[in-house]
Amino acid sequence: MRRTAIAATTAALCLALAACTGTEPEVSTKPDPTATAKPADKAPKTTEAPAPKDAGVGDAITLKGLEDGQQVAVTLKKVSDPAVPKDEFFSPDDGNRWIGVQIEIVNTGTAVYDDSPGNGMKVADSDGQWFNGVIADIKAGPSMAAGVTLKPGAKALGWAVFEVPKNAKVATVQFGMNSGFSDHTGEWKLK
């Protein structure tokens, strides 16, 4: 009972903090520019600007946090679908499967990044149903740590796991700083 009261109070405080930031929520779907862009004199001449693409596997999105200096570049590195449990003791419920999403977080800000990355992640299927992560280990690789503290320039790499219905087509991955309470969310599309 006491844990429930503490959790409810914490959630209420986080929502109040998010509401008091004074900024409008933003969802970034465009990948960061790559460092391998062609020089202007070597670029092909076109009269139309290329259509912007949504971020996908391999793309980084730079996100800002609630406090000054909080900024990370998050790259969706790999997807494992279905994700195979690491051992025989844990597995998805009947009628469900696990999806693994490997992300890399690089602290590109001036403040220390101190967060629980899994709290700010979720996936959606093509019908618009959203799913939070589950605590699970998969054969694809090591899980992202529950708590990550990164000095500027440092990085973290790991897998997050989500449990979805077997027939769901996972189409979107989202990540937000500050355990998902930041006003700036990154979104990647899966093919």
N, C-alpha and C positions, 0 to 999 in steps of 0.2 A: 504494500500500500504506500509506504514511504517513497519507494523508488518511482512509482507512478506519479506521485505529487511532485517530486523533484524533476522528473522528465517533463511533466506538463508545464512547470514553472520555467524551465530552461527553454522549451519551445516557444512559450509566450514572450519571453525576453528577446529571443532571437528574431521573432516576427516583428516585435516592436522596434528593434534596432534596424531591421531591414526597411521598415516603413518610414523611419526617421532620416534616411539618408538623403532625401530630397532629390533623388535622381529617378528618372524613368527606367524601368527594366529594359534591357537590350539583349537580343539574341544574335550572336555573330555566326553567320553560316559561310562566310568567305574565308578561304585559307590565307595565311600570311604570304606575302610575296616571297618567291624563292630566290636564293642567292645565285642561281644559275641562269638568271635572265640574260638574254643576249644584249650586247652593247647597242646603243641607239643606231650607230652606223651600220650594224650587221643585221638589224631586225628587218623582217620582210615588210615591204611597203603595202599598206592596206588603207582603204578608205573608211572601213567600219571598225569600231572597237570590238574585240572579241567578247562574246557573251560571258558574263561572270559565271564561274562554276561554283557549286556548293562544295564545301570541304568534305573530304572522304578519307579513306584509309591512306596514311602516309602524309597527310596534311597537318600543319600546325595552325593553331588559332591563339592569338595573344589576348589574354583576359586580365581585367583589372579587378581588384578586391575592394572591400569596403573602406579600408584605411589608405592614407597617402603612402605611396611607395610600394604598395602591394600589386605585383604584376607577374604573371607566369605565361609561358608559351607552352601549350598543351598539344601534343601530337598523338593522334590515334595511330598506333603502330601496326597492330594486327587484330584480327578477329578470329576466334575459334568457335565454329558453329556446326555441329554441337560440340560443346566442350566436354572432354572426357574426365570424369572424376579421377583424382590422383590415387585414391585407394578404394577398397570395397566397403568402407564403413560409412561413407557419405555419398549420396546421389540425389538427383532431383526426385520430387514426388511423382507418382504414377500419372501419366498423361502430360508431363512437363519435360523440358530439357534445359540444360544449362548453356548459356552463351558466354564466352570469355572475350573480354575486351582489354587489350594491352595498351596502356598509355604511358607516355613519357612527359614528365612535368619539369620544366626548366625555369628557375627563378630568374626572370629578366628584370625584376624590380630593384628598388634600393632598400626595401625592408625585408626582414626574415619572413619566409613563408612557413607558417605553422598551422597545419590543418589536417583534417581527416578526409582525404580525397574521395573515398568511397561514399561518404555522406552526400557529396555534391554531384554524384553520377546517377544517371538513369537511362533506360532505353525505351523506345516506343516501337510498336509493331505498325504495320501498314494500315490497320484499322484505327489507330490513334490511342491504343491502350498503352499506358505507361507502367514500367516495372522498375522497382528499386533493386539494389544489389543484395546478394546473399553472401554470408561468410562461407566460403568454400575454397578448396585447393583443387587445381586442375593440372592435368599432365602437360599442358602447353607451356607452363613455366611458373615461376614464383608469383605469389599474390602481392599486390601493392600493400605496403604496410598500412596498418589502421591509422597510425599517426605519423605524419611526415613533417620534419623541420629542415628547411633548406636555407642556407645563407645565399646572398645574391650570387648568381652564376652556377650554383649547384643544381643537380638534377636527381630525379627519382624515376624508376621504371618498374612497372609491375602490372599484374592482371587483376581486373575486377570481374566478378561473376554475377550473372543475372539468371533468374529462373523464369522461364516463359512457357506457355503452352506449346506442345509439340508441333502444332500446325501453324503457329504464329510466324509471320514473316517480319523479322526485326529490320526496321528501316532507318532508325535514327538513334544516335548516341548523343547525350548532352552531358556537359560538365560545367559546374559553377564553383567558384572559390567560396571561402568562408562557409564550408559545409552546405553549399547550395544557396546561401542567403544573399550572396552578392547580387547586385543589379545587372551584372554582365555574365551571360551564359554563352558557352560555345556549343555549336551543334554540327555534327557530322552526319552525312547521309551514307547509308550502305546500299550497295547494288544488289 
